[in-house]
Amino acid sequence: MAKRIKNTHGAGVYATFLTIYILVLALISVFGLTRLWEYAKTLDPVGPESTMDAYIEQLKDNVWNEGMAQTVSAMPHEFQSDEECVQIVKDMLEGDWSYRRREGSTDASPSVEFDLICGKNLIGKATVVRDESQRGKVPDNQLPWIVQGNEFYVDGLYTSLKVTVPEKYTVRINNIPVDEKYIVERGIHYDVLEPYYSQYPDLPTKVTYEVHNLFGVQEAVVYDEDGNISVHDDSRNDMQYIKQPDPETWARLEAFAIAFSDQYKYFSAGTGDPTVAISRLNPYIIEGSDLEQRLWLAMDGYGWAHTLSYTFNGAVLNSAIDLGGGYYILDVTTETTVLYPNKGDNGTLHEFDGLTIVALDFGDSIRAVTVENA
């Protein structure tokens, strides 16, 4: 039977190679670790941010004291009591603390400055320097950072409030009326009345109140002329501030707006005899007014109209703005059906149009001063 012969020569070669490989690897590792250790000694083991992290944690627990309470009480706070202010500031200081390095402060500088922030308020600064008491005990490039000093801006806990309201409205903060001395701007125009201020001097305007030295987040409560709370809607224009006429006046204005719109749209449609059309408008316009003159001038082109028929389907008075002196701005939406030759679906157009009418109330009648297509 043939015998198997064990090859021990190859195993010896492999063992020798493995031993040499491990030795070389060990030498490389020792050499590499030595170089790495030498490099690590050149690094700053504790940077200024690490020192600030520990400082912030201590500051949270120690910043509030009786001296701070006395300082807050002595600061101006017209719309808040001493007790309210102290409690508000105390609660604020128990909130989230953070810091940020000031621009230009580098680790190479003799000192590094950080802003101290509580919530969203900048309330102080801290200065971090190298601990010279450790010089000689550790390498110079490993001197630890320590907080050298701090400075607090208690007024950084103040907030301000700015609100723009109609001049005849009142404003309260913390249920305390805001005096006129806090008005920083007057005569602000209502956006919806901008075209009319030059002609009607009695139009209402707005004012802006600005109040400082408020602790915490405060809100202004606005009251209208009748003492009702008014909440501003950013999605709406200043029409939200304009009080509509009383029901009796509204009914008279509405009746005029519908009747005038019917005759004005009939005249504009150019259907029928122009003399008849303008005569139907006469009871609703002021004799000799600019509007009357414009209508007569429009008669020159009346023959150009090619409408075959006109139907008034109705009108809606959307709003009425009192300009003072009996003048009103009427915002009206009309609905008409006009038949044109060779146009649209068999020439018939169903239209919704807007009219802006300035009307004057004489007491016994209401007449149009101007009218524009809106």
Phi, psi and chi 1 to 4 in degrees:
 res  aa     phi    psi   chi1   chi2   chi3   chi4
   1 MET       -  132.4  178.7  179.3  -67.2      -
   2 ALA   -68.4  142.3      -      -      -      -
   3 LYS   -98.6  140.9  -64.8 -177.2  178.5  178.9
   4 ARG   -81.6  131.9  -65.1  179.4 -179.5  -86.7
   5 ILE  -105.5  123.1  -59.9  175.1      -      -
   6 LYS   -77.8  125.8 -170.7  175.1 -177.9  179.8
   7 ASN   -88.2   95.1 -174.4   -3.1      -      -
   8 THR   -87.1  -13.9   58.0      -      -      -
   9 HIS   -67.2  -45.0  176.3   72.6      -      -
  10 GLY   -63.3  -40.2      -      -      -      -
  11 ALA   -63.3  -37.3      -      -      -      -
  12 GLY   -65.7  -39.8      -      -      -      -
  13 VAL   -61.9  -43.9  172.3      -      -      -
  14 TYR   -64.9  -42.1  176.1   76.2      -      -
  15 ALA   -62.6  -41.6      -      -      -      -
  16 THR   -62.7  -45.5  -57.6      -      -      -
  17 PHE   -61.4  -41.9  172.8   79.0      -      -
  18 LEU   -64.3  -39.7 -176.5   61.9      -      -
  19 THR   -62.8  -45.4  -58.6      -      -      -
  20 ILE   -62.5  -41.3  -65.3  172.1      -      -
  21 TYR   -63.1  -45.0  175.0   77.4      -      -
  22 ILE   -63.8  -40.0  -67.4  174.0      -      -
  23 LEU   -64.2  -44.9 -179.9   60.8      -      -
  24 VAL   -61.9  -43.7  170.8      -      -      -
  25 LEU   -62.8  -38.9 -176.8   62.2      -      -
  26 ALA   -64.4  -42.1      -      -      -      -
  27 LEU   -63.3  -41.4  -70.1  173.2      -      -
  28 ILE   -64.0  -41.9  -67.7  173.8      -      -
  29 SER   -64.4  -44.9  -61.1      -      -      -
  30 VAL   -62.7  -44.0  170.5      -      -      -
  31 PHE   -63.3  -42.6  179.5   75.7      -      -
  32 GLY   -66.2  -43.9      -      -      -      -
  33 LEU   -63.5  -37.1  -71.4  173.1      -      -
  34 THR   -63.6  -45.3  -58.8      -      -      -
  35 ARG   -64.0  -41.1  -68.7  -68.1  -58.8  -88.2
  36 LEU   -63.7  -40.4 -176.6   61.8      -      -
  37 TRP   -64.7  -43.2  175.4 -110.4      -      -
  38 GLU   -61.1  -38.7  -69.5  -62.6  -35.1      -
  39 TYR   -69.3  -39.9  175.1   72.8      -      -
  40 ALA   -62.5  -32.7      -      -      -      -
  41 LYS   -67.3  -19.0  -71.0 -165.9  -65.0 -174.8
  42 THR   -83.7  -11.6   66.9      -      -      -
  43 LEU   -85.8  152.0  -61.0  177.0      -      -
  44 ASP   -78.4  112.6 -176.1    8.1      -      -
  45 PRO   -66.4  -32.4   25.4  -33.4      -      -
  46 VAL  -131.6  108.8 -179.3      -      -      -
  47 GLY   -78.3  169.7      -      -      -      -
  48 PRO   -61.5  -31.4   19.3  -31.1      -      -
  49 GLU   -64.5  -37.8  -84.9   75.7   13.7      -
  50 SER   -64.3  -39.5  -61.4      -      -      -
  51 THR   -63.9  -40.5  -60.5      -      -      -
  52 MET   -66.6  -35.6  -75.6  -60.3  -60.8      -
  53 ASP   -57.8  -46.9  -72.5  -20.9      -      -
  54 ALA   -68.1  -37.5      -      -      -      -
  55 TYR   -64.9  -42.2  171.7   71.2      -      -
  56 ILE   -61.6  -40.8  -74.5  -68.1      -      -
  57 GLU   -62.1  -40.3  -72.1  -58.0  -43.3      -
  58 GLN   -70.9  -35.5  -64.6  177.4   -1.7      -
  59 LEU   -64.6  -38.2 -171.1   61.8      -      -
  60 LYS   -55.6  -37.5  -68.0  178.3 -178.7  177.5
  61 ASP   -88.4  -13.7  -60.6  -32.0      -      -
  62 ASN  -124.8   -4.0  -60.4  -66.5      -      -
  63 VAL   -70.0  -33.0   67.3      -      -      -
  64 TRP   -87.7  129.0 -176.8 -100.0      -      -
  65 ASN  -152.6 -179.7   52.3   45.2      -      -
  66 GLU   -64.7  -34.3 -173.4   59.0   32.3      -
  67 GLY   -63.6  -39.0      -      -      -      -
  68 MET   -64.3  -41.3  179.3   74.4   79.0      -
  69 ALA   -61.4  -42.1      -      -      -      -
  70 GLN   -66.7  -37.6  -66.9  174.7   -1.4      -
  71 THR   -63.6  -44.6  -60.9      -      -      -
  72 VAL   -63.2  -43.3  170.6      -      -      -
  73 SER   -62.5  -30.7  -63.0      -      -      -
  74 ALA   -82.5  -10.4      -      -      -      -
  75 MET   -82.2  151.4  -64.5  171.0   66.7      -
  76 PRO   -59.7  135.0  -21.5   32.9      -      -
  77 HIS  -160.8   70.5   47.6  -89.3      -      -
  78 GLU   -62.0  -29.2 -174.6  172.0  -15.1      -
  79 PHE  -102.2    9.8  -65.3   92.0      -      -
  80 GLN  -142.0  150.1  -63.4  158.9  -69.8      -
  81 SER   -81.0  165.0   66.3      -      -      -
  82 ASP   -57.6  -45.5  -70.1   -8.1      -      -
  83 GLU   -63.1  -40.9  -66.3   76.4   15.7      -
  84 GLU   -61.5  -46.7  -75.6  178.1  -54.2      -
  85 CYS   -63.4  -45.5  -65.8      -      -      -
  86 VAL   -60.2  -45.0  167.5      -      -      -
  87 GLN   -67.5  -40.4 -171.7   59.2   50.6      -
  88 ILE   -62.5  -47.5  -71.9  172.2      -      -
  89 VAL   -65.5  -40.2  173.7      -      -      -
  90 LYS   -61.0  -44.5 -174.3  176.4 -178.9 -179.4
  91 ASP   -63.5  -39.4  -68.9  -16.9      -      -
  92 MET   -64.0  -40.7  -69.7  172.3   67.3      -
  93 LEU   -72.2  -15.2  -66.6  178.0      -      -
  94 GLU   -88.6    3.9  -69.0  175.5   -7.1      -
  95 GLY   -84.3 -156.8      -      -      -      -
  96 ASP   -76.8  129.3  -66.0  -29.6      -      -
  97 TRP  -108.1  146.5  -78.6   77.8      -      -
  98 SER  -153.8  177.9   59.8      -      -      -
  99 TYR  -147.1  162.6   61.4   86.1      -      -
 100 ARG  -146.0  139.7   63.8  176.6  174.0 -129.9
 101 ARG   -69.7  133.9 -174.4 -175.0  -70.9 -132.3
 102 ARG   -71.8  147.5  -71.8 -166.3  165.9 -172.2
 103 GLU   -60.5  133.3 -172.6  176.4   -8.4      -
 104 GLY    94.7  -12.8      -      -      -      -
 105 SER   -85.4  117.7  -70.2      -      -      -
 106 THR  -123.0  162.7   66.6      -      -      -
 107 ASP   -64.9  -20.7  -68.8    4.0      -      -
 108 ALA   -79.2  -12.2      -      -      -      -
 109 SER   -76.4  155.3  -54.1      -      -      -
 110 PRO   -60.5  -29.4  -21.2   32.0      -      -
 111 SER  -142.6  154.6   62.8      -      -      -
 112 VAL  -123.1  129.6  179.8      -      -      -
 113 GLU  -106.9  140.4  -69.0 -171.8  -23.6      -
 114 PHE  -127.3  138.1  -67.5   88.7      -      -
 115 ASP   -77.1  140.8  -73.0  -33.8      -      -
 116 LEU  -101.8  126.6  -60.1  175.8      -      -
 117 ILE  -125.2  131.0  -57.7  166.7      -      -
 118 CYS  -118.9  115.4 -178.1      -      -      -
 119 GLY    65.9 -115.3      -      -      -      -
 120 LYS  -111.9    7.0  -64.2 -178.2  179.1 -179.9
 121 ASN  -100.9  131.8  -58.6   90.6      -      -
 122 LEU   -80.3  114.4  174.2   63.7      -      -
 123 ILE  -121.5    6.7   65.3  166.2      -      -
 124 GLY   168.2 -170.5      -      -      -      -
 125 LYS  -145.9  156.4   72.6  172.7 -177.5  177.6
 126 ALA  -129.1  143.1      -      -      -      -
 127 THR  -113.3  126.9  -56.9      -      -      -
 128 VAL  -113.0  132.5  179.4      -      -      -
 129 VAL  -133.9  169.5  -62.1      -      -      -
 130 ARG   -71.2  143.4  -64.8  -76.8 -171.2  175.9
 131 ASP   -82.9   98.4 -174.7   -0.3      -      -
 132 GLU   -68.0  -19.7  -67.2  -65.3  -29.2      -
 133 SER   -67.7  -15.7   67.8      -      -      -
 134 GLN   -95.3    1.2  -61.2  -60.3  -51.8      -
 135 ARG   -65.7  132.7 -169.2  174.7  -65.5  -81.0
 136 GLY    94.8  -23.5      -      -      -      -
 137 LYS   -89.9  -28.8  -59.6  177.2 -176.6  178.8
 138 VAL  -134.0  161.6  -63.3      -      -      -
 139 PRO   -56.8  146.5  -26.4   35.1      -      -
 140 ASP   -54.5  -35.8  -71.0   -7.9      -      -
 141 ASN   -80.6    5.1   60.1   -2.9      -      -
 142 GLN  -119.0   12.8  -64.5 -176.4   48.5      -
 143 LEU   -59.0  128.4  -72.2  174.2      -      -
 144 PRO   -70.8  161.2   27.1  -34.6      -      -
 145 TRP   -93.0  140.6  -65.2   91.4      -      -
 146 ILE  -135.4  157.1   59.1  172.0      -      -
 147 VAL   -80.5  117.1  177.1      -      -      -
 148 GLN   -80.3  -36.2 -178.9 -173.8   54.7      -
 149 GLY  -173.1  168.7      -      -      -      -
 150 ASN  -142.0  165.1   54.6   41.1      -      -
 151 GLU  -145.2  130.9 -179.4 -179.9  -12.9      -
 152 PHE  -111.0  139.4  -69.5   99.9      -      -
 153 TYR  -110.9   91.5  -37.2  131.3      -      -
 154 VAL   -63.4  -29.5 -177.0      -      -      -
 155 ASP   -68.3   -9.4   57.0   -8.4      -      -
 156 GLY   -69.5  -11.4      -      -      -      -
 157 LEU   -88.3   -4.7  -62.9  171.9      -      -
 158 TYR   -71.9  152.2  -87.8  141.6      -      -
 159 THR  -127.8  166.3   57.7      -      -      -
 160 SER  -124.1  161.1  -61.6      -      -      -
 161 LEU  -138.2  134.0 -167.7   60.0      -      -
 162 LYS  -134.1  129.1 -170.4  174.2 -176.8  178.7
 163 VAL  -145.0  137.7   57.8      -      -      -
 164 THR  -111.5  126.4  -60.7      -      -      -
 165 VAL  -141.7  163.4  -61.3      -      -      -
 166 PRO   -56.5  146.5  -28.5   37.0      -      -
 167 GLU   -58.5  -33.2 -174.1  173.6   14.0      -
 168 LYS   -87.0   -0.1  -66.3 -176.1  178.9 -179.9
 169 TYR   -81.4  161.5  -79.0   28.2      -      -
 170 THR  -118.0  153.2   57.0      -      -      -
 171 VAL  -126.5  137.2  178.3      -      -      -
 172 ARG  -127.0  142.0  -74.0  176.0  172.1  -97.0
 173 ILE  -124.0  123.7  -63.2  176.1      -      -
 174 ASN    56.9   34.7 -154.7   15.8      -      -
 175 ASN    66.4   19.7 -153.6   30.3      -      -
 176 ILE  -112.1  126.1  -61.7  174.1      -      -
 177 PRO   -60.4  139.7  -20.7   32.7      -      -
 178 VAL   -89.8  119.4 -179.7      -      -      -
 179 ASP   -72.1  161.0 -167.4   83.9      -      -
 180 GLU   -63.0  -19.7  -73.8 -169.2   -2.5      -
 181 LYS   -65.3  -15.2   67.4 -178.6  179.9 -179.0
 182 TYR   -90.3    1.3  -67.2   99.5      -      -
 183 ILE   -76.5  123.7  -65.2  177.7      -      -
 184 VAL  -107.6  -11.8  -64.8      -      -      -
 185 GLU  -152.5  136.2 -174.3  176.8    1.3      -
 186 ARG  -123.7  169.4  -65.4  179.7 -179.7  -88.0
 187 GLY    68.2   27.8      -      -      -      -
 188 ILE   -77.3  126.6  -57.0  170.9      -      -
 189 HIS   -73.9  144.6  -68.6  179.2      -      -
 190 TYR   -70.5  135.9  -75.5   37.8      -      -
 191 ASP   -62.0  -37.0   49.8   18.7      -      -
 192 VAL   -76.4  -10.5  -66.8      -      -      -
 193 LEU  -109.5    3.4  -61.6  178.5      -      -
 194 GLU   -51.2  -42.0 -170.1   61.4   52.8      -
 195 PRO   -69.9   -9.8  -16.3   30.8      -      -
 196 TYR  -110.1   -6.0  -55.3   99.5      -      -
 197 TYR   -64.2  -32.8  -80.1   96.8      -      -
 198 SER   -69.7  -25.3   59.9      -      -      -
 199 GLN  -100.4  -25.4  -59.1  177.1   47.5      -
 200 TYR  -125.2   92.8  -56.3   97.2      -      -
 201 PRO   -68.4  -15.1   25.3  -34.1      -      -
 202 ASP   -91.3   10.8  -63.8  -30.3      -      -
 203 LEU   -65.5  147.8  -69.7 -179.3      -      -
 204 PRO   -69.3  154.4   26.0  -35.1      -      -
 205 THR  -133.1  173.4   56.6      -      -      -
 206 LYS  -114.4  163.6  -61.4 -178.6  -67.1 -177.0
 207 VAL  -131.4  158.3  -64.0      -      -      -
 208 THR  -116.5  125.1  -64.9      -      -      -
 209 TYR   -97.4  141.1  -69.6   87.1      -      -
 210 GLU  -136.2  120.8 -169.4  168.6  -22.5      -
 211 VAL  -123.0  130.9 -179.7      -      -      -
 212 HIS  -112.7 -175.7  -58.1  -73.9      -      -
 213 ASN    59.2   46.4  -60.3  -23.5      -      -
 214 LEU  -110.6  131.1  -62.6  170.2      -      -
 215 PHE   -89.3  133.8  -75.5  108.1      -      -
 216 GLY    76.5 -172.6      -      -      -      -
 217 VAL   -90.7  114.4  178.2      -      -      -
 218 GLN  -114.5  151.8  -58.0  -64.3  -40.1      -
 219 GLU  -121.9  144.6  -67.4 -174.7   -1.3      -
 220 ALA   -89.1  135.2      -      -      -      -
 221 VAL  -105.9  123.4 -179.8      -      -      -
 222 VAL  -105.2  135.8  179.7      -      -      -
 223 TYR  -120.2  137.3  -63.0   84.3      -      -
 224 ASP   -79.3 -174.4   63.7   19.6      -      -
 225 GLU   -61.9  -24.5  -60.6  172.0   67.1      -
 226 ASP   -94.5    3.9  -61.1  -37.3      -      -
 227 GLY    85.4    9.6      -      -      -      -
 228 ASN   -89.7  146.4  -59.3  -47.9      -      -
 229 ILE   -66.9  132.0  -67.4  178.8      -      -
 230 SER  -114.4  124.2  173.2      -      -      -
 231 VAL  -110.3  118.9  179.2      -      -      -
 232 HIS   -70.9  136.2  177.2   74.2      -      -
 233 ASP  -110.7  110.8 -175.2  -11.7      -      -
 234 ASP   -62.6  -22.1  -70.3  -26.1      -      -
 235 SER   -82.0   -6.9   65.9      -      -      -
 236 ARG  -114.0  159.0  -61.1  175.2   57.7 -162.7
 237 ASN   -86.6 -170.9   57.6   27.2      -      -
 238 ASP   -71.8   -0.2  -72.4  -19.2      -      -
 239 MET   -59.9  -24.5 -166.6   67.7 -158.5      -
 240 GLN   -65.7  -17.5   63.8 -173.2  -66.1      -
 241 TYR   -93.9   -9.2  -64.6  128.0      -      -
 242 ILE   -92.4  120.6  -62.9  176.1      -      -
 243 LYS   -78.4  132.3 -172.4  177.1  179.6 -179.8
 244 GLN   -79.6  155.9  -66.4  -59.0  -68.5      -
 245 PRO   -60.6  161.5  -20.8   31.9      -      -
 246 ASP   -63.7  161.4   60.4   78.7      -      -
 247 PRO   -55.4  -38.5  -27.6   35.3      -      -
 248 GLU   -66.8  -46.2 -178.5 -179.3   -9.9      -
 249 THR   -64.9  -40.2  -56.8      -      -      -
 250 TRP   -59.1  -42.9  176.7  -87.4      -      -
 251 ALA   -61.7  -40.8      -      -      -      -
 252 ARG   -67.5  -43.8  -65.2  179.1   62.4 -115.2
 253 LEU   -65.1  -38.8  -67.7  170.7      -      -
 254 GLU   -64.9  -43.6 -176.9  178.6   44.7      -
 255 ALA   -62.0  -42.3      -      -      -      -
 256 PHE   -64.0  -46.6  162.8   78.6      -      -
 257 ALA   -58.5  -41.9      -      -      -      -
 258 ILE   -68.7  -46.0  -65.4  173.0      -      -
 259 ALA   -66.0  -44.8      -      -      -      -
 260 PHE   -63.5  -44.0  171.4   80.5      -      -
 261 SER   -59.5  -39.4  -62.5      -      -      -
 262 ASP   -59.4  -51.1 -178.7   10.8      -      -
 263 GLN   -71.2  -34.8  -58.2  -51.6  -38.1      -
 264 TYR   -68.5  -42.2  179.3   76.0      -      -
 265 LYS   -68.3  -33.8  -65.0  -62.4  -70.0 -175.6
 266 TYR   -64.1  -45.1  173.6   73.2      -      -
 267 PHE   -61.2  -44.9  175.8   86.2      -      -
 268 SER   -67.0  -28.0  -58.3      -      -      -
 269 ALA   -69.9  -23.3      -      -      -      -
 270 GLY    70.7   31.9      -      -      -      -
 271 THR  -100.6  130.0  -58.6      -      -      -
 272 GLY    86.7 -164.1      -      -      -      -
 273 ASP   -75.5  122.1 -173.7  -18.6      -      -
 274 PRO   -62.8  -32.9   21.9  -33.2      -      -
 275 THR   -64.5  -39.5  -54.1      -      -      -
 276 VAL   -66.3  -40.8  173.2      -      -      -
 277 ALA   -61.8  -44.6      -      -      -      -
 278 ILE   -74.4  -30.5 -160.1  168.6      -      -
 279 SER   -66.8  -30.9   66.1      -      -      -
 280 ARG   -71.9  -21.0  -71.0  169.1   56.6  170.9
 281 LEU   -86.2  -22.5  -96.2  173.7      -      -
 282 ASN   -52.4  -39.4  -77.2  -22.6      -      -
 283 PRO   -67.3   -8.6  -20.1   33.5      -      -
 284 TYR  -115.6    1.9  -55.0  102.2      -      -
 285 ILE  -124.8  160.0   60.9  176.9      -      -
 286 ILE   -84.8  128.1  -60.7  173.3      -      -
 287 GLU   -62.9  131.2 -174.7  177.0   -5.7      -
 288 GLY    80.0    4.6      -      -      -      -
 289 SER   -77.3  166.2   64.8      -      -      -
 290 ASP   -59.6  -35.8  -70.5  -19.1      -      -
 291 LEU   -62.7  -42.4  175.7   57.7      -      -
 292 GLU   -62.7  -42.2 -175.0 -176.4   45.3      -
 293 GLN   -62.7  -40.4  -62.3  -59.6  -42.5      -
 294 ARG   -64.1  -39.1  -73.7  174.6   51.9 -164.8
 295 LEU   -65.7  -40.7  -67.3  172.8      -      -
 296 TRP   -66.5  -37.0  -82.1  107.5      -      -
 297 LEU   -65.2  -35.5  -71.5  173.9      -      -
 298 ALA   -66.0  -19.9      -      -      -      -
 299 MET   -62.9  -27.4  -65.4  -87.8  -74.4      -
 300 ASP   -61.3  -32.4  -66.4  -22.0      -      -
 301 GLY  -100.8    9.4      -      -      -      -
 302 TYR   -61.6  -33.7 -157.8   86.6      -      -
 303 GLY   -70.6  -14.2      -      -      -      -
 304 TRP   -76.2  -18.9  -61.8  -11.3      -      -
 305 ALA   -66.0  143.4      -      -      -      -
 306 HIS  -126.5   27.5  -60.4  -69.5      -      -
 307 THR   -78.1  143.5   54.3      -      -      -
 308 LEU   -95.3  -33.4  -59.4  178.1      -      -
 309 SER  -156.2  159.6   67.7      -      -      -
 310 TYR  -140.6  134.1  158.0   84.9      -      -
 311 THR  -129.5  128.5  -57.3      -      -      -
 312 PHE   -91.3  116.3 -177.5   72.4      -      -
 313 ASN   -94.1  -10.1  -56.8  119.0      -      -
 314 GLY   138.1  173.4      -      -      -      -
 315 ALA  -150.3  154.4      -      -      -      -
 316 VAL  -127.7  129.6  175.4      -      -      -
 317 LEU   -86.3  112.0  175.9   60.0      -      -
 318 ASN   -82.9  -40.0  -58.6  -50.9      -      -
 319 SER  -159.5  158.7   65.0      -      -      -
 320 ALA  -137.5  121.4      -      -      -      -
 321 ILE  -107.1  123.0  -58.1  174.5      -      -
 322 ASP   -78.8  115.0 -171.9   -9.3      -      -
 323 LEU   -89.5   -5.8  -61.9  175.4      -      -
 324 GLY    91.2  152.7      -      -      -      -
 325 GLY    67.8   19.6      -      -      -      -
 326 GLY    90.0   -0.8      -      -      -      -
 327 TYR   -89.3  142.0  -70.7   90.9      -      -
 328 TYR  -136.8  145.6  -67.8   87.7      -      -
 329 ILE  -100.3  121.2  -57.7  172.6      -      -
 330 LEU  -109.4  123.7  -52.0 -179.7      -      -
 331 ASP  -100.9  116.4  176.3   50.2      -      -
 332 VAL  -126.2  140.2 -177.3      -      -      -
 333 THR  -112.7  126.2  -60.0      -      -      -
 334 THR  -108.9  153.6   64.5      -      -      -
 335 GLU  -127.8  120.5 -179.6 -177.7   -1.5      -
 336 THR  -137.2  161.4   59.0      -      -      -
 337 THR  -126.5  122.9  -58.2      -      -      -
 338 VAL  -124.3  136.1 -179.6      -      -      -
 339 LEU  -102.5  117.0  178.7   61.8      -      -
 340 TYR  -109.0  144.8  -65.1   89.8      -      -
 341 PRO   -74.0  134.3   25.7  -32.9      -      -
 342 ASN    56.8   43.3  -55.5  -41.0      -      -
 343 LYS  -147.6  136.7 -174.5  175.5 -177.6 -179.5
 344 GLY    67.7 -156.6      -      -      -      -
 345 ASP   -78.7   98.4 -176.7   13.6      -      -
 346 ASN    58.4   24.4  -63.8  -38.5      -      -
 347 GLY    82.0    3.2      -      -      -      -
 348 THR   -98.5  127.0  -59.4      -      -      -
 349 LEU  -120.6  125.1  -73.5 -177.3      -      -
 350 HIS   -98.2  115.4 -168.3   65.0      -      -
 351 GLU  -121.2  141.7  -60.0  175.1  -36.0      -
 352 PHE  -115.5  119.5  -71.2   89.0      -      -
 353 ASP  -127.9  155.0  -63.8  -49.8      -      -
 354 GLY  -106.1  143.9      -      -      -      -
 355 LEU  -128.5  138.3  -66.9  178.9      -      -
 356 THR  -112.7  112.6  -59.2      -      -      -
 357 ILE  -113.9  127.6  -53.0  165.0      -      -
 358 VAL   -95.4  118.9  175.3      -      -      -
 359 ALA  -120.4  151.3      -      -      -      -
 360 LEU  -117.0  126.3  176.4   58.7      -      -
 361 ASP   -91.8  112.1 -173.7   -2.7      -      -
 362 PHE   -87.8   -3.6  -71.0   92.9      -      -
 363 GLY   100.3  -55.5      -      -      -      -
 364 ASP   -94.7  -12.6   58.3  -13.9      -      -
 365 SER  -157.5  163.5   65.7      -      -      -
 366 ILE  -123.5  132.7  -59.1  174.1      -      -
 367 ARG  -127.0  149.7  -57.5  -68.2 -178.8  103.0
 368 ALA   -80.1  134.4      -      -      -      -
 369 VAL   -95.0  -48.2  178.5      -      -      -
 370 THR  -143.1  159.8   62.6      -      -      -
 371 VAL  -147.0  134.8   57.8      -      -      -
 372 GLU  -134.1  147.1  -58.8  -70.7  -16.6      -
 373 ASN   -74.3  125.6  -68.0  -42.4      -      -
 374 ALA   -83.4      -      -      -      -      -
